[in-house]
Amino acid sequence: MNHDEIKSVVQEKFLSSERVTAFLCDAKVLHPDWVKKDRLLAIVEFGDEKAVFCLFTSCYPPKSFTDLSIEIVLPIDKSFKCEIDNKPSDPEAILYLNLQSRNNKYKFEIQMTPRVDNFVDDLFRGIEAVNNVPTQPEFVWLKKYHGRNDNDILTHTMVLPGGVPHTQSSAPVAIRESLIKHKMSDKEYEYTFTKRFTIFCGTWNVNDKSPVIPLKGWLSIDKEPPDIYAVGFQELDLSKETFLFDQTMREDEWYNAVINYVDKRAKYVKVEKVRLVGMMLIILIKEKHFSHVRNVVCDTVGTGIMGKMGNKGGVSIRFDLHSTSLCFVNSHLAAHVEEYERRNQDFRDICNRTRFIQPNQLPKGIKDHDHIYWLGDLNYRITELDPTTVKKLVNNNDFGPVLEWDQLKQQHKCNNVFAGYIEGDIMFKPTYKYDPGTDNWDSSEKNRAPAWCDRIFWKGDKIVQLAYRSHPSLNISDHKPVSAIFNSAIKIIDEEKYRKVYEEVIKQLDKMENELIPQVKVDRTEIDFGTVQYLELQVRTITITNIGKLPVEFEFIKKLDEASFCKEWLIVEPYKKCICAEETCEIQLKVLINKTSACKMNAGTDKLYDILVLHLYGGKDIFITINGTYQRSSFGCSIEVLVNLNMPIKEVPVGKLIELENKRDQCVSNQSTYSIPKEIWFLVDHIYLHGLKEPNLFEQPGFHSEILQIRDWLDNGSVDPIPGSIHSVAEALLLLLESTADPIIPYNLQSVCLRASANYLQCKQIVMELPEFRKNVFLYLCEFLQEALQHSAENGLDSKTLSTLFGAIFLRDNPNQIQEPQSRINKQVIDKKKAQFVYHFLVNDHSDLIFSR
């Protein structure tokens, strides 16, 4: 869009009698509490009066006036001042513009362009004109852009993070914007219509294969080309390099294959592409629709061990098409017949952890969309029927008796997964497992029962599934690809009708301005969480009721000199919202003590106490007190404290534990200390005795419920065997190591270790100089891992995987140090150096360093 086209969009934000005389596209507000993003500055003239407006745009260039929101209004009256700091002669330089109206001062950073001179000239003409009239202009026309009296043309931004003080008399523009959005939403049916779009969703687990066959039989077989393609892959690359460092050449191979084989009768452009290890999601749209796509965001969630490894999990892309929000999810859930509970947990983790971050907006989850399409290798299997029976039934196309024992059908019916989602009728053969390159069922020793692992679900109004099928002719993998075609109603705004409704809403609000006094009732302001334990989520709810006559916008804001509005162990959802008159809103307060907060609780540097400030825009602040008692755990203790504890931590007085933590640097070996913490020994010994041959050791995650049982076993002391599976014990060990107050290798040695990572002798020297107990733990664990590698034929471990996993724990990043943003390549380089450091001690004999026992 050129300058004049953008100006016409800005003009539409105002009434026809309010003329935009000048505007700038790239102004930044210089204020520590403002997000430093480009704004639009506009001078608007109404009769003989002028005002400066600062507008934020949700996309650039703005396609419609609905993309614009007004943040600042500065009337050019007798108090108005304009000062320019060091106007540069260099056309590429930066100009600083200081504007003041009444008691409001703002400084703008502006890129010098020829239009800046025109803008400034127009400003000074306005100042000169207002100073030549004997009376102060009334600016009645500005009332609709602010609050309830003429002296309150104060301004506010919806992107302030909170913490900027608001006075009782202020009437921020944000309130008016929220009211307009709410009223326009109520009247949406008056200015929107729907248009049907066809959406192709396809999923294929390609089993580490390259695209050596044509994909036309999957992507281009319908009568008409679809408007949107959503194509998901799993297991693009099963190499260790991809698993550990997320590097693969297959991404480009399969992306290019999709581009080459989509329907040639239409021209498509990429909306977005996202990959995590072997999962990839590609969204394409017909070129003619692309101008109506906005707010494209993607996210990835790994559900492997420690929630880090991305061999399983989900990748997602969301965007707005016209006036409808769409979300596509491609997931690869946990494998193995008996692991349906783990698959359920993976689904919940993807739902809970996926966050689409957009500038100046609340993060969105998957559920916060009009239309959701979920596809992937969901990995649910057939139970209670033997493979022979299943094969016989499906070979005769008798799918009904088999589907009765489909785990996903059973779990979906019980609302354990995909609650509220729909799946079409399955009228095709199971898509797994085949002998690659054939249409023959699995002939391996495992003789797996065929299953519909690859599925497509959807959620949303006015979506009709036209087809749901598999594509058996594509046979390079042990899975068959699946696709579905949807006919979906997309809401489209009629701009002319929108304009009329918008003006009606503005007029209605003008009449109601005296009622712009927010009033709410909070059902309780003191929240007691009782006893809180490590990694055990506690949830409380408060209810906010709007007892006023108009919608109220609230937000939890920061207290003075604090970085966030709440402490790190507290989650508030939602933390801001607009609620209508007589409407209620439930706020969930969640407390979770994890690896970063547990060590502070144990050391007494933090406690379960906080005060939240609930701010009503244009109204008063309400204070909400949060308190509870943390039950201290061995998780979060330092190595030095644990070696001093000859009793379960639950029996140690709180004061004694705090004293030990505060004096941990003074800890020395004596007759009463252990060489290594008993908690680490218990977990390692259990794995050593019972789990060295366990398949997928240190790769498959444990169950959260079992990890909590192991926590209690360690903290309380018990003569009973350690509860839980080997995988849960292994993950508990990793969590224990990752939750210590300081890592095994101190933060101040991390850069030294990275520089020495290629040289075993230098690495060995660094370990020799570690504090005694940390050296003991490091060498003890490396010796144990060497023993585990002796059983790699059974457990599937290799030194590269273990060195990467434990390298990130032994050399973990300092959470209190501000990290420079890292590119994916830089992070991979650092991760490889961490792994290389540990690798030396897994493949070399270091018996000369082992402590005497």
HELIX and SHEET records of a PDB file:
HELIX    1   1 HIS A    3  GLU A   12  1                                  10    
HELIX    2   2 PHE A   65  ASP A   67  5                                   3    
HELIX    3   3 PRO A  114  ASN A  131  1                                  18    
HELIX    4   4 VAL A  140  TYR A  145  5                                   6    
HELIX    5   5 ASP A  150  ASP A  152  5                                   3    
HELIX    6   6 VAL A  173  ASP A  186  1                                  14    
HELIX    7   7 GLU A  188  TYR A  191  1                                   4    
HELIX    8   8 LYS A  216  LEU A  219  1                                   4    
HELIX    9   9 LYS A  240  PHE A  245  1                                   6    
HELIX   10  10 ARG A  250  TYR A  261  1                                  12    
HELIX   11  11 GLU A  287  HIS A  292  5                                   6    
HELIX   12  12 ILE A  305  GLY A  307  5                                   3    
HELIX   13  13 TYR A  340  ARG A  353  1                                  14    
HELIX   14  14 PRO A  387  ASN A  395  1                                   9    
HELIX   15  15 GLY A  400  LEU A  403  1                                   4    
HELIX   16  16 GLN A  407  LYS A  413  1                                   7    
HELIX   17  17 GLU A  495  LYS A  511  1                                  17    
HELIX   18  18 GLU A  513  GLU A  515  5                                   3    
HELIX   19  19 LYS A  595  ALA A  603  1                                   9    
HELIX   20  20 ILE A  639  LEU A  642  1                                   4    
HELIX   21  21 ILE A  649  GLU A  651  5                                   3    
HELIX   22  22 VAL A  654  ASN A  662  1                                   9    
HELIX   23  23 ARG A  664  GLN A  666  5                                   3    
HELIX   24  24 LYS A  678  HIS A  690  1                                  13    
HELIX   25  25 HIS A  704  ASN A  716  1                                  13    
HELIX   26  26 ILE A  726  GLU A  738  1                                  13    
HELIX   27  27 TYR A  747  LEU A  749  5                                   3    
HELIX   28  28 GLN A  750  ALA A  756  1                                   7    
HELIX   29  29 TYR A  760  MET A  768  1                                   9    
HELIX   30  30 GLU A  772  LEU A  789  1                                  18    
HELIX   31  31 SER A  792  ASN A  795  1                                   4    
HELIX   32  32 SER A  799  PHE A  810  1                                  12    
HELIX   33  33 ARG A  824  VAL A  843  1                                  20    
HELIX   34  34 SER A  847  LEU A  849  5                                   3    
SHEET    1   A 7 LEU A  68  PRO A  75  0                                        
SHEET    2   A 7 GLU A  49  THR A  57 -1                                        
SHEET    3   A 7 ASP A  38  PHE A  46 -1                                        
SHEET    4   A 7 ARG A  19  VAL A  29 -1                                        
SHEET    5   A 7 ASN A 104  GLN A 111 -1                                        
SHEET    6   A 7 ILE A  94  SER A 101 -1                                        
SHEET    7   A 7 LYS A  81  ASP A  85 -1                                        
SHEET    1   B 6 TYR A 268  LEU A 276  0                                        
SHEET    2   B 6 MET A 279  LYS A 286 -1                                        
SHEET    3   B 6 ILE A 228  GLN A 234 -1                                        
SHEET    4   B 6 THR A 192  ASN A 205  1                                        
SHEET    5   B 6 VAL A 482  ILE A 493 -1                                        
SHEET    6   B 6 ILE A 463  SER A 470 -1                                        
SHEET    1   C 5 VAL A 293  GLY A 302  0                                        
SHEET    2   C 5 GLY A 313  LEU A 321 -1                                        
SHEET    3   C 5 THR A 324  HIS A 332 -1                                        
SHEET    4   C 5 HIS A 371  ASP A 377  1                                        
SHEET    5   C 5 ASP A 454  LYS A 459 -1                                        
SHEET    1   D 4 VAL A 520  VAL A 522  0                                        
SHEET    2   D 4 GLN A 538  ASN A 546 -1                                        
SHEET    3   D 4 THR A 584  VAL A 591 -1                                        
SHEET    4   D 4 LEU A 570  GLU A 573 -1                                        
SHEET    1   E 5 GLU A 526  VAL A 532  0                                        
SHEET    2   E 5 ASP A 621  TYR A 630  1                                        
SHEET    3   E 5 TYR A 609  LEU A 616 -1                                        
SHEET    4   E 5 VAL A 552  ILE A 557 -1                                        
SHEET    5   E 5 LYS A 576  ILE A 579 -1                                        
END                                                                             
